[in-house]
């Protein structure tokens, strides 16, 4: 049962990593438009030289790219952790199967070999 869950978690983690990497790649090479989460109004700054208008489209683009990158980094971390849990389940299952296959005399012989080192 652990083997099935381990492979499932490993697959889900790798799929999440693939999704986040392809999403970031497609967005940053302009194959996909940036998802517009924030829409700021035009900003006017008063300076000693008078009012200065800031381009709201550029500010919106930078903020939305930053939010998208943070979200994808978060997804990458989740995918890596899920894949790691799946891998650890598979390793534990493999160790348990190996120990079941070994006879008691093999185990005592291995202990003696280790002690002689």
C-alpha contacts under 8 A as a table, 3 or more apart, distances in Angstrom:
res1	aa1	res2	aa2	distance
1	X	4	X	5.40
1	X	5	X	6.51
2	X	5	X	5.13
2	X	6	X	5.83
2	X	89	X	6.39
2	X	90	X	7.14
2	X	93	X	6.63
3	X	6	X	5.00
3	X	7	X	6.15
3	X	89	X	7.04
3	X	90	X	5.76
3	X	93	X	6.59
4	X	7	X	5.30
4	X	8	X	6.09
5	X	8	X	4.99
5	X	9	X	6.06
5	X	86	X	7.12
5	X	89	X	7.81
6	X	9	X	5.24
6	X	10	X	6.05
6	X	85	X	7.40
6	X	86	X	4.05
6	X	87	X	6.34
6	X	88	X	7.64
6	X	89	X	5.16
6	X	90	X	5.42
7	X	10	X	5.00
7	X	11	X	6.05
7	X	86	X	6.15
7	X	87	X	7.70
7	X	90	X	7.32
8	X	11	X	5.15
8	X	12	X	6.15
8	X	86	X	7.21
9	X	12	X	5.06
9	X	13	X	5.99
9	X	82	X	5.91
9	X	83	X	5.87
9	X	85	X	7.03
9	X	86	X	4.70
10	X	13	X	5.20
10	X	14	X	6.16
10	X	82	X	6.63
10	X	83	X	4.23
10	X	84	X	7.15
10	X	85	X	7.45
10	X	86	X	4.60
10	X	87	X	6.25
11	X	14	X	5.20
11	X	15	X	6.01
11	X	83	X	7.10
12	X	15	X	5.06
12	X	16	X	6.13
12	X	79	X	7.32
12	X	82	X	7.23
12	X	83	X	7.08
13	X	16	X	5.13
13	X	17	X	6.26
13	X	78	X	7.43
13	X	79	X	4.09
13	X	80	X	5.98
13	X	81	X	7.26
13	X	82	X	4.88
13	X	83	X	4.28
13	X	84	X	7.93
14	X	17	X	5.01
14	X	18	X	6.11
14	X	79	X	6.31
14	X	80	X	7.38
14	X	83	X	6.20
15	X	18	X	5.04
15	X	19	X	6.07
15	X	79	X	7.56
16	X	19	X	5.06
16	X	20	X	6.18
16	X	75	X	6.87
16	X	76	X	6.89
16	X	78	X	7.82
16	X	79	X	5.02
17	X	20	X	5.26
17	X	21	X	6.11
17	X	75	X	7.23
17	X	76	X	5.26
17	X	79	X	5.24
17	X	80	X	6.89
18	X	21	X	5.22
18	X	22	X	6.05
19	X	22	X	5.37
19	X	23	X	5.96
20	X	23	X	5.05
20	X	24	X	6.13
20	X	72	X	5.38
20	X	73	X	7.66
20	X	75	X	6.37
20	X	76	X	6.12
21	X	24	X	5.24
21	X	25	X	6.10
21	X	72	X	7.71
21	X	76	X	7.75
22	X	25	X	5.00
22	X	26	X	5.97
23	X	26	X	5.33
23	X	27	X	6.12
23	X	72	X	7.76
24	X	27	X	5.21
24	X	28	X	6.00
24	X	69	X	7.02
24	X	72	X	6.95
25	X	28	X	5.34
25	X	29	X	6.14
26	X	29	X	5.49
26	X	30	X	6.16
26	X	31	X	4.98
26	X	32	X	5.58
27	X	30	X	5.18
27	X	31	X	5.96
27	X	32	X	4.96
27	X	33	X	6.22
27	X	34	X	6.25
28	X	31	X	7.66
29	X	32	X	7.94
30	X	33	X	6.36
34	X	61	X	7.59
34	X	64	X	6.82
34	X	65	X	6.59
34	X	68	X	7.81
35	X	64	X	6.89
35	X	68	X	7.64
36	X	39	X	7.03
36	X	60	X	7.94
36	X	64	X	6.13
37	X	64	X	6.22
38	X	60	X	6.50
38	X	63	X	7.31
38	X	64	X	6.39
39	X	60	X	6.10
40	X	56	X	6.34
40	X	59	X	7.83
40	X	60	X	6.31
41	X	56	X	6.34
42	X	53	X	7.26
42	X	54	X	6.51
42	X	55	X	6.60
42	X	56	X	4.94
43	X	53	X	5.98
43	X	54	X	5.41
43	X	55	X	7.51
43	X	56	X	6.82
44	X	51	X	6.22
44	X	52	X	5.52
44	X	53	X	4.54
44	X	54	X	6.16
45	X	51	X	5.49
45	X	52	X	5.08
45	X	53	X	6.41
45	X	54	X	7.56
46	X	49	X	7.90
46	X	50	X	5.77
46	X	51	X	4.40
46	X	52	X	6.28
47	X	50	X	5.18
47	X	51	X	5.97
47	X	52	X	7.13
55	X	58	X	5.73
55	X	59	X	6.65
56	X	59	X	5.09
56	X	60	X	5.92
57	X	60	X	5.09
57	X	61	X	6.07
58	X	61	X	5.04
58	X	62	X	6.23
59	X	62	X	5.24
59	X	63	X	6.14
60	X	63	X	5.20
60	X	64	X	5.97
61	X	64	X	5.26
61	X	65	X	6.04
62	X	65	X	5.17
62	X	66	X	6.10
63	X	66	X	5.08
63	X	67	X	6.21
64	X	67	X	5.11
64	X	68	X	6.07
65	X	68	X	5.07
65	X	69	X	6.06
66	X	69	X	5.12
66	X	70	X	6.20
67	X	70	X	5.15
67	X	71	X	6.19
68	X	71	X	5.12
68	X	72	X	6.19
69	X	72	X	5.13
69	X	73	X	6.09
70	X	73	X	5.09
70	X	74	X	6.17
71	X	74	X	5.03
71	X	75	X	6.26
72	X	75	X	4.91
72	X	76	X	6.04
73	X	76	X	4.95
73	X	77	X	6.26
74	X	77	X	5.18
74	X	78	X	6.37
75	X	78	X	5.05
75	X	79	X	6.07
76	X	79	X	5.09
76	X	80	X	6.11
77	X	80	X	5.16
77	X	81	X	6.20
78	X	81	X	5.17
78	X	82	X	6.17
79	X	82	X	5.20
79	X	83	X	6.08
80	X	83	X	5.18
80	X	84	X	6.05
81	X	84	X	5.00
81	X	85	X	6.23
82	X	85	X	5.12
82	X	86	X	6.29
83	X	86	X	5.08
83	X	87	X	6.12
84	X	87	X	5.02
84	X	88	X	6.14
85	X	88	X	5.12
85	X	89	X	6.24
86	X	89	X	5.14
86	X	90	X	6.34
87	X	90	X	5.14
87	X	91	X	6.24
88	X	91	X	5.02
88	X	92	X	6.11
89	X	92	X	5.17
89	X	93	X	6.17
90	X	93	X	5.11
90	X	94	X	6.17
91	X	94	X	5.09
91	X	95	X	6.23
92	X	95	X	5.14
92	X	96	X	6.22
93	X	96	X	5.14
93	X	97	X	6.19
94	X	97	X	5.16
94	X	98	X	6.21
95	X	98	X	5.13
95	X	99	X	6.21
96	X	99	X	5.15
96	X	100	X	6.23
97	X	100	X	5.16
97	X	101	X	6.32
98	X	101	X	5.19
98	X	102	X	6.37
99	X	102	X	5.27
100	X	103	X	7.52
102	X	106	X	6.09
102	X	107	X	6.81
103	X	106	X	5.27
103	X	107	X	6.52
104	X	107	X	5.12
104	X	108	X	6.30
105	X	108	X	5.13
105	X	109	X	6.08
106	X	109	X	5.06
106	X	110	X	6.16
107	X	110	X	5.09
107	X	111	X	6.24
108	X	111	X	5.04
108	X	112	X	6.30
109	X	112	X	5.13
109	X	113	X	6.24
110	X	113	X	5.00
110	X	114	X	6.18
111	X	114	X	5.12
111	X	115	X	6.18
112	X	115	X	5.06
112	X	116	X	6.18
113	X	116	X	5.21
113	X	117	X	6.63
114	X	117	X	5.38
